[in-house]
Amino acid sequence: MKLGIRIQLSVMMFLEFFIWGAWFVTMGTYLGNNLKAGGVEIGVAYQTQSIGAILAPFIIGLIADRFFPAQRILGVLHLGGAAMMYLASTADQFTAFYPYILIYMILYMPTLALVNSISFRQMQNPEQQFASVRVLGTIGWIVAGLTIGYLNWEQTGALQNTFRMAAAVSAILGIMSFTLPHTPPARAKGEPLTTREILGLDALGLLKDRSFLTFFLGSVLICIPLAFYYNFTNPFLNEVGMERAAAKMSMGQMSEALFLLLMPWFFKRLGVKKMLLLGMGAWALRYALFAFGDVGANYWMLILGIVLHGICYDFFFVTGQIYTDQRAGEQFKSSAQGLITLATYGVGMFIGSFVSGYIVDMYAIADGHDWRSIWLIPGGIALAIILAFMVLFKDPGIRRAKV
């Protein structure tokens, strides 16, 4: 891969995830403080991610893979997203805000697959070359959080600027996309494509295996406590008095990048089952730390809870992707990954966003929320999933696989 193309792809990844990190982390705080939204409304706003994830395969499968070059679709989606982000920043109540963020996520979620597709098509050896390009996305998310913290938008009540910042960068990436390397449709126009293939349903036969079924159901269920973190950590940290919470939360992505590099070392020594259990265990520990942490003597608990994100995400989700790839076989690799994505970011996060919003509203008190009770609930859910998984899942013994 030529240096010029590597730079283009790296900048694309940086901007792609800067955009997402620029508003997603602090949206709950913005909705609660600026638009006076309750927990259920915040949960509904975060559900738009799941709706976008469910619809994304259709956009990719029916349009990007068949009719138009991927880089042009990426450009159109980001330009449309820029308009939706700006309009969202002008809304003065939740009912006006919601349609904009819903349309935005329907436009944005397909771009996650498009940037990967554009990258893979330019690489001679994706297994060796992709990680060094994709890590720029994590850095982009980190820089977005640090920018919000540096500009102090949380403490000054100016979080509407996060949407405007995302809109501006989305417009830049939209324009830049038309200059990216040409990535023509992967399929001929007349080549048939079924709904089963789009949604990954061709891989349903894998669920006949008890261990894979356990992993599949565990993946759906673990996304319920996962939604608590994505949706309400920033409102929680701001409410308990942490300064520049968005910047502090970027340490989670720093941890994610570090553990991603260490994954091969851990994978060879621990194997699939222990890696998955450690990932789920980190979720339970994180929520316990949040439940008993504070901005005084137990401030370290809050920071450690954030830093655990690397283990939470990499050890469960990345290991799960590797396990799925190994179990699926050549014929159903893409379908199996699509099925897991639909189950987690689609179904699991959709349920989790509603449940988390309902729980947060249930524990609202006069001067904020009873956060200890709130965090112990997803911690308990994660612990129950761990115990069931420990009994039902059998390690297939693929511990020497290349990662």
C-alpha positions as CSV (number, residue, x, y, z in Angstrom):
1,M,0.0,0.0,0.0
2,K,1.4,3.4,-1.1
3,L,2.2,5.9,1.6
4,G,-0.2,8.5,0.1
5,I,-3.1,6.0,0.3
6,R,-2.1,5.0,3.8
7,I,-2.3,8.7,4.9
8,Q,-5.6,9.2,3.2
9,L,-7.1,6.1,4.9
10,S,-5.7,7.1,8.3
11,V,-7.1,10.7,8.1
12,M,-10.5,9.1,7.0
13,M,-10.5,6.9,10.1
14,F,-9.4,9.8,12.4
15,L,-12.3,12.0,11.2
16,E,-14.8,9.1,11.2
17,F,-14.4,8.4,14.9
18,F,-13.7,12.0,15.9
19,I,-17.2,12.8,14.6
20,W,-18.8,10.1,16.7
21,G,-16.8,10.8,19.8
22,A,-17.5,14.6,19.5
23,W,-21.2,14.3,20.6
24,F,-22.1,10.7,21.5
25,V,-20.3,10.6,24.9
26,T,-21.9,13.9,26.2
27,M,-25.3,13.7,24.6
28,G,-26.9,12.4,27.8
29,T,-25.6,15.3,29.8
30,Y,-26.7,17.7,27.0
31,L,-30.2,16.3,26.9
32,G,-30.6,16.3,30.7
33,N,-29.2,19.8,31.3
34,N,-30.0,21.8,28.2
35,L,-33.3,20.1,27.0
36,K,-34.5,18.9,30.5
37,A,-34.9,15.3,29.2
38,G,-35.5,12.4,31.6
39,G,-33.7,9.1,31.7
40,V,-36.2,7.4,29.4
41,E,-35.9,10.1,26.8
42,I,-32.1,9.9,27.0
43,G,-32.4,6.1,26.5
44,V,-34.6,6.6,23.5
45,A,-32.1,9.0,22.0
46,Y,-29.3,6.5,22.3
47,Q,-31.6,3.8,20.8
48,T,-31.2,5.6,17.5
49,Q,-27.7,3.9,17.3
50,S,-29.4,0.5,17.4
51,I,-32.0,1.5,14.7
52,G,-29.1,2.7,12.5
53,A,-27.2,-0.6,13.2
54,I,-30.3,-2.6,12.2
55,L,-30.8,-0.6,9.0
56,A,-27.1,-0.3,8.0
57,P,-26.8,-3.8,6.4
58,F,-29.7,-2.9,4.0
59,I,-28.0,0.4,3.0
60,I,-24.7,-1.4,2.5
61,G,-26.1,-4.5,0.9
62,L,-28.6,-3.0,-1.4
63,I,-26.8,0.2,-2.4
64,A,-23.1,0.3,-1.6
65,D,-22.4,-3.3,-2.7
66,R,-24.4,-3.1,-5.9
67,F,-24.7,0.4,-7.5
68,F,-22.3,3.1,-6.4
69,P,-18.6,3.4,-5.4
70,A,-18.2,3.2,-1.6
71,Q,-16.3,6.5,-1.3
72,R,-19.1,8.4,-3.0
73,I,-21.8,7.0,-0.7
74,L,-19.6,7.8,2.2
75,G,-19.4,11.4,1.0
76,V,-23.1,11.8,0.5
77,L,-23.9,10.2,3.9
78,H,-21.5,12.5,5.8
79,L,-22.7,15.6,4.0
80,G,-26.3,14.7,5.0
81,G,-25.1,13.9,8.5
82,A,-23.5,17.3,8.8
83,A,-26.9,19.0,8.1
84,M,-28.6,16.8,10.7
85,M,-26.0,17.5,13.3
86,Y,-26.3,21.2,12.8
87,L,-30.1,21.1,13.0
88,A,-29.9,19.0,16.2
89,S,-27.8,21.7,17.8
90,T,-30.7,24.2,17.1
91,A,-33.5,22.2,18.7
92,D,-34.8,23.7,22.0
93,Q,-36.8,20.6,23.1
94,F,-36.5,16.9,22.9
95,T,-39.3,16.3,20.5
96,A,-37.6,18.6,18.0
97,F,-34.2,17.1,18.7
98,Y,-35.1,13.4,18.3
99,P,-36.0,13.3,14.5
100,Y,-32.7,14.9,13.7
101,I,-30.6,12.5,15.7
102,L,-32.6,9.5,14.4
103,I,-32.0,10.5,10.8
104,Y,-28.4,11.2,11.6
105,M,-27.7,7.7,13.0
106,I,-29.5,6.1,10.1
107,L,-27.0,8.0,7.9
108,Y,-23.9,7.5,10.1
109,M,-24.0,3.8,11.1
110,P,-23.5,2.5,7.5
111,T,-20.4,4.7,7.3
112,L,-18.7,2.4,9.9
113,A,-18.8,-0.5,7.4
114,L,-17.9,1.8,4.5
115,V,-14.7,3.1,5.9
116,N,-13.6,-0.5,6.6
117,S,-14.6,-1.6,3.1
118,I,-12.7,1.3,1.5
119,S,-9.6,0.4,3.7
120,F,-9.7,-3.3,3.0
121,R,-10.0,-2.9,-0.8
122,Q,-6.8,-0.8,-0.8
123,M,-4.7,-3.3,1.2
124,Q,-2.7,-6.2,-0.1
125,N,-2.4,-7.7,3.4
126,P,-5.3,-6.4,5.6
127,E,-4.3,-8.7,8.5
128,Q,-1.0,-6.8,8.9
129,Q,-2.0,-3.4,7.6
130,F,-5.5,-2.6,8.9
131,A,-4.7,-2.2,12.6
132,S,-2.2,0.6,12.0
133,V,-4.9,2.5,10.1
134,R,-7.8,1.7,12.4
135,V,-6.0,2.9,15.5
136,L,-6.2,6.4,14.1
137,G,-10.0,6.1,14.7
138,T,-9.5,5.5,18.4
139,I,-7.1,8.4,18.5
140,G,-9.8,10.6,16.8
141,W,-12.3,9.6,19.5
142,I,-9.7,10.5,22.2
143,V,-8.9,13.9,20.6
144,A,-12.7,14.7,20.5
145,G,-13.0,14.0,24.2
146,L,-9.9,16.0,25.1
147,T,-11.2,18.9,22.9
148,I,-14.5,19.0,24.8
149,G,-12.6,19.0,28.1
150,Y,-10.2,21.7,27.1
151,L,-12.9,24.0,25.9
152,N,-14.8,23.3,29.1
153,W,-18.2,22.9,27.4
154,E,-19.6,20.6,30.1
155,Q,-19.2,23.1,32.9
156,T,-20.3,26.1,30.9
157,G,-23.5,24.5,29.6
158,A,-22.3,24.9,26.0
159,L,-22.6,21.2,24.8
160,Q,-24.7,22.3,21.8
161,N,-21.3,23.1,20.4
162,T,-20.4,19.4,20.3
163,F,-23.0,18.9,17.6
164,R,-21.8,21.9,15.7
165,M,-18.2,20.6,15.9
166,A,-19.4,17.2,14.7
167,A,-21.3,18.9,11.8
168,A,-18.3,20.8,10.7
169,V,-16.0,17.8,10.7
170,S,-18.6,15.6,9.1
171,A,-18.8,18.2,6.2
172,I,-15.0,18.1,5.9
173,L,-15.0,14.3,5.7
174,G,-18.0,14.3,3.3
175,I,-16.0,16.5,0.9
176,M,-12.8,14.6,1.4
177,S,-14.5,11.3,0.7
178,F,-14.9,12.1,-3.0
179,T,-11.1,12.2,-3.2
180,L,-10.5,8.8,-1.6
181,P,-9.3,5.9,-3.6
182,H,-11.9,4.5,-6.0
183,T,-13.8,1.6,-4.4
184,P,-16.3,0.2,-6.9
185,P,-19.3,-1.9,-6.0
186,A,-18.3,-5.4,-4.8
187,R,-21.2,-7.1,-6.7
188,A,-22.5,-6.9,-10.2
189,K,-25.9,-5.1,-10.5
190,G,-27.7,-8.3,-11.6
191,E,-26.2,-10.5,-8.9
192,P,-28.9,-11.7,-6.5
193,L,-28.7,-10.7,-2.8
194,T,-31.1,-12.1,-0.2
195,T,-32.4,-10.6,3.1
196,R,-31.0,-13.6,4.9
197,E,-27.5,-12.8,3.6
198,I,-27.9,-9.1,4.4
199,L,-28.8,-9.7,8.0
200,G,-26.4,-12.6,8.5
201,L,-29.2,-15.1,8.9
202,D,-27.3,-17.7,6.7
203,A,-25.2,-18.3,9.8
204,L,-28.1,-19.3,12.0
205,G,-27.0,-22.9,11.8
206,L,-24.2,-22.0,14.2
207,L,-26.7,-21.6,17.0
208,K,-27.2,-25.4,17.0
209,D,-24.0,-25.6,18.9
210,R,-24.6,-25.0,22.6
211,S,-21.5,-23.1,23.2
212,F,-22.0,-20.7,20.3
213,L,-25.7,-20.3,21.3
214,T,-24.4,-19.4,24.8
215,F,-22.0,-16.9,23.3
216,F,-24.7,-15.4,21.1
217,L,-27.2,-15.0,23.9
218,G,-24.5,-13.7,26.2
219,S,-23.5,-11.1,23.6
220,V,-27.1,-9.9,23.4
221,L,-27.5,-9.8,27.2
222,I,-24.2,-8.2,28.0
223,C,-25.2,-5.2,25.9
224,I,-27.9,-4.4,28.4
225,P,-25.4,-3.3,31.1
226,L,-23.2,-2.0,28.3
227,A,-25.9,0.6,27.5
228,F,-25.7,2.0,31.0
229,Y,-22.1,2.9,30.4
230,Y,-22.5,4.5,27.0
231,N,-25.7,6.4,27.9
232,F,-25.2,7.6,31.4
233,T,-21.5,7.6,32.5
234,N,-21.0,11.2,31.4
235,P,-24.2,12.5,33.1
236,F,-23.2,10.6,36.2
237,L,-19.6,12.0,36.3
238,N,-20.8,15.5,35.8
239,E,-23.5,15.1,38.4
240,V,-21.1,13.9,41.0
241,G,-18.7,16.8,40.3
242,M,-15.9,15.4,38.1
243,E,-14.3,18.3,36.1
244,R,-13.9,17.8,32.4
245,A,-15.5,14.4,32.5
246,A,-15.5,13.9,28.7
247,A,-11.7,14.4,28.6
248,K,-11.3,11.9,31.5
249,M,-13.5,9.4,29.7
250,S,-11.1,9.4,26.8
251,M,-8.8,7.4,29.0
252,G,-11.1,4.5,28.2
253,Q,-10.2,4.7,24.5
254,M,-6.5,5.0,25.4
255,S,-6.9,1.7,27.4
256,E,-8.8,0.2,24.5
257,A,-5.9,0.9,22.1
258,L,-3.3,-0.5,24.5
259,F,-5.2,-3.8,25.2
260,L,-5.9,-4.2,21.5
261,L,-2.2,-4.3,20.9
262,L,-1.8,-6.8,23.8
263,M,-4.6,-9.1,22.6
264,P,-2.4,-11.6,20.8
265,W,-0.3,-12.2,23.9
266,F,-3.4,-12.7,26.2
267,F,-5.2,-14.8,23.6
268,K,-2.4,-17.3,23.3
269,R,-2.2,-17.8,27.1
270,L,-5.8,-17.6,28.2
271,G,-7.9,-19.0,25.3
272,V,-11.4,-18.0,24.3
273,K,-13.4,-18.7,27.5
274,K,-11.2,-17.0,29.9
275,M,-10.9,-14.0,27.7
276,L,-14.6,-13.7,27.4
277,L,-15.1,-14.1,31.1
278,L,-12.5,-11.5,32.0
279,G,-14.3,-9.1,29.6
280,M,-17.6,-9.6,31.3
281,G,-16.0,-9.6,34.7
282,A,-14.5,-6.2,34.0
283,W,-18.1,-4.9,33.4
284,A,-19.2,-6.1,36.8
285,L,-16.1,-4.6,38.5
286,R,-16.5,-1.3,36.6
287,Y,-20.1,-0.8,37.9
288,A,-19.1,-1.7,41.4
289,L,-16.3,1.0,41.2
290,F,-18.8,3.5,39.9
291,A,-21.3,2.6,42.6
292,F,-18.9,3.3,45.5
293,G,-16.6,5.9,43.9
294,D,-16.8,9.6,44.4
295,V,-14.8,12.8,43.7
296,G,-13.2,12.7,47.1
297,A,-11.1,9.9,48.7
298,N,-12.5,7.3,46.2
299,Y,-11.8,9.3,43.1
300,W,-9.5,6.5,42.0
301,M,-12.4,4.2,41.7
302,L,-14.0,6.4,39.1
303,I,-10.8,6.6,37.1
304,L,-10.2,2.9,37.3
305,G,-13.8,2.2,36.2
306,I,-13.1,4.3,33.1
307,V,-9.7,2.7,32.3
308,L,-11.3,-0.7,32.5
309,H,-13.0,0.0,29.2
310,G,-10.1,-1.5,27.3
311,I,-10.6,-4.9,29.0
312,C,-14.4,-4.6,28.9
313,Y,-14.5,-4.0,25.1
314,D,-11.5,-5.8,23.7
315,F,-11.6,-9.0,25.8
316,F,-15.3,-9.6,25.1
317,F,-16.2,-8.0,21.8
318,V,-12.9,-8.4,19.9
319,T,-12.4,-11.9,21.3
320,G,-16.0,-12.6,20.3
321,Q,-15.3,-11.5,16.7
322,I,-12.3,-13.8,16.6
323,Y,-14.2,-16.7,18.0
324,T,-17.1,-16.1,15.6
325,D,-14.7,-16.0,12.6
326,Q,-13.1,-19.3,13.7
327,R,-16.4,-21.1,14.3
328,A,-18.1,-19.9,11.1
329,G,-15.9,-21.4,8.4
330,E,-15.1,-19.8,5.1
331,Q,-18.7,-20.0,3.7
332,F,-20.4,-18.0,6.5
333,K,-17.7,-15.7,7.9
334,S,-19.4,-12.5,6.7
335,S,-22.9,-13.7,7.6
336,A,-21.8,-14.7,11.1
337,Q,-20.2,-11.4,11.8
338,G,-23.3,-9.6,10.5
339,L,-25.4,-11.8,12.8
340,I,-23.4,-10.9,15.9
341,T,-23.4,-7.2,15.0
342,L,-27.2,-7.3,14.6
343,A,-27.6,-9.1,17.9
344,T,-25.3,-6.7,19.9
345,Y,-25.5,-3.2,18.5
346,G,-28.9,-3.8,17.1
347,V,-31.1,-5.9,19.5
348,G,-28.9,-5.9,22.7
349,M,-28.2,-2.1,22.7
350,F,-31.8,-1.3,21.8
351,I,-33.1,-3.2,24.8
352,G,-30.3,-1.8,27.0
353,S,-31.0,1.8,26.1
354,F,-34.6,1.4,27.1
355,V,-33.9,-0.5,30.3
356,S,-31.1,1.9,31.4
357,G,-33.3,5.0,30.8
358,Y,-36.1,3.5,32.8
359,I,-33.8,2.5,35.7
360,V,-32.2,6.0,35.8
361,D,-35.6,7.6,36.0
362,M,-36.7,5.2,38.7
363,Y,-33.9,6.3,40.9
364,A,-34.2,10.0,40.4
365,I,-34.1,12.0,43.6
366,A,-34.6,15.6,44.6
367,D,-31.0,16.7,44.0
368,G,-30.1,14.3,41.1
369,H,-30.0,10.5,41.2
370,D,-29.2,7.6,43.5
371,W,-26.3,6.5,41.4
372,R,-25.1,3.8,43.8
373,S,-28.4,1.9,43.3
374,I,-28.4,2.6,39.6
375,W,-24.9,1.2,39.0
376,L,-25.4,-1.9,41.1
377,I,-28.2,-3.0,38.8
378,P,-26.1,-3.4,35.6
379,G,-23.3,-4.8,37.8
380,G,-25.7,-7.5,39.1
381,I,-26.9,-8.2,35.5
382,A,-23.3,-8.7,34.3
383,L,-22.5,-10.9,37.3
384,A,-25.5,-13.2,36.5
385,I,-24.4,-13.4,32.9
386,I,-20.9,-14.4,34.0
387,L,-22.2,-17.2,36.2
388,A,-24.4,-18.7,33.5
389,F,-21.7,-18.3,30.8
390,M,-19.2,-20.0,33.1
391,V,-21.4,-23.1,33.3
392,L,-22.8,-23.3,29.8
393,F,-19.9,-22.2,27.5
394,K,-17.2,-24.8,26.6
395,D,-13.9,-23.5,25.3
396,P,-13.5,-25.0,21.8
397,G,-9.8,-25.1,22.4
398,I,-8.9,-22.6,19.7
399,R,-6.3,-20.8,21.7
400,R,-3.3,-21.0,19.3
401,A,-5.1,-19.2,16.5
402,K,-3.5,-16.3,14.8
403,V,-5.0,-12.9,15.8
